[in-house]
Amino acid sequence: MTGVVNRRAILTGALVMLVAGFIPGFGAILTTVPQCVLGGCTIMMFGSIIVAGIEMITRCGIEGCNKTIVILSLAIGLGFTQASDMFNIFPEIIKSIFAENCVAVVFCLAVLLNLILPKDEEQEA
């Protein structure tokens, strides 16, 4: 998000998270960060993930088969977030994987569509 690719900065962040996980007192100090600050950081993080995903999609080309995969995956993923009760008819293991995590649904659907849909002749060459 910030463009920092310094290994020391990344290592420092990883060490802070490990210490917070193993030393409850230090973790408790980190929980004193106001909710509005965490909310702002979360919005920035997910926004940057969305932009990075859009950049990757545009680099690979959105034509033909790729366009269909992206459209169906996103539309069905959004639909599953609104209708998660539909998984009540499935066994508990399926329900726990897919009803609580629409990313798993989108991932499985995108992989399946990529295997099933015919490839464009231009992309094969």
N, C-alpha and C positions, 0 to 999 in steps of 0.2 A: 504494500500500500504506500509506503514512504519511499520506496526505491532503495532502501538500505539492504545491501547484500554482504555486509561485513560479517565475517564468520564470528568475530568476537561478540558483536551485538546479538547475533542469533544464539550463540552459546550462553551468553549472560541471561537472556530471556528464558532459555531452557532450564538453566540452573535455578533461577528464581522459581519457576513452576515446580521443579523437583523438590526444592527445599520447602515450598508451601505445601506440597503433598505429604511430605514426611514429618514436618514439624507443625503440629496443629496451631501453636501460638502464632507462628508467622503467617499461616493461612488465615487465621482470624483477623490479623492486622489487614490483610489484603481485602477482606470482606467489608471493611469500613469505607471503601470507595463508594461515593454516592451513586444511587441507581441511575440518575440522569447522566452521569459520566459514562457508566457502563452501557447505557442505552445508546449514547452517541457513538461510542467505540464500536458497538455491535452494528449500527447502521452503516458506519464507514467500512467495516470489515465485509459485511455481506454485499454492500454496493460494489466494492472493489472485486469481489469474487464474481459477481454478475457481469461486470465490465470485462474481466479477464476471460470469462466464458464466451461472451459475445465476440471478443477479439479472436479467440481460437476458432469459433464457428465461421467467422468471415474469412479467416486465412485458409481454411480447408475448402471453401467454396460452397455456397448455398444454391445448388442447382439440382434439379431432378430428385434423385433418390435421397440425397442429404437433406433437402428441404422437407421432404415428407417425413423423414425420421425426426427432425427437429420439431416440426409442427405437432406431430402426433405425441411425441414424448412430453413436450411442454403442456399441451392441452390436457392430456390424460393425467399428468402429474398434478396440475392445478385442480382438476376435477376430483382427484382422490383426496386432496386436502379438504374439500368441501363435503365429501360423501364417504368418510372413513367408516361409517356404520355398516357399509355394505360387506365388510369383512367378517361380520358377526356369524355368517353361515359357514365359515371356514374353521378348520382345526386351530387350536390355540397357538401352535408354532407358526403357522402362516399368518395368523392375525397379529402376533407380536412382531413379526418382521416387517410386514407391509402396511398394516393399519397405522402404526406409530411412526413410520418413516417413509414419506412419499419419495425420497431420493432413491430408495431401493426399487420402488416401482418404476421410476423413470429410467434408472440404470438398466434394469432387466428388460424393459420394453425397448430401449434404444439398441441394446445388443441383439435382441431377438429380431427386431426390424432390419438391422444391418445384415443379419444372416439370411433373412427370408426375402427381402425385396431385391428385385433384379438390379444389377449394377448398370449404370449408364455406359454406353459404348465408348464415350469420350474418356471416361475415367479409367476404363480397363486398358486403354492404349497408352 
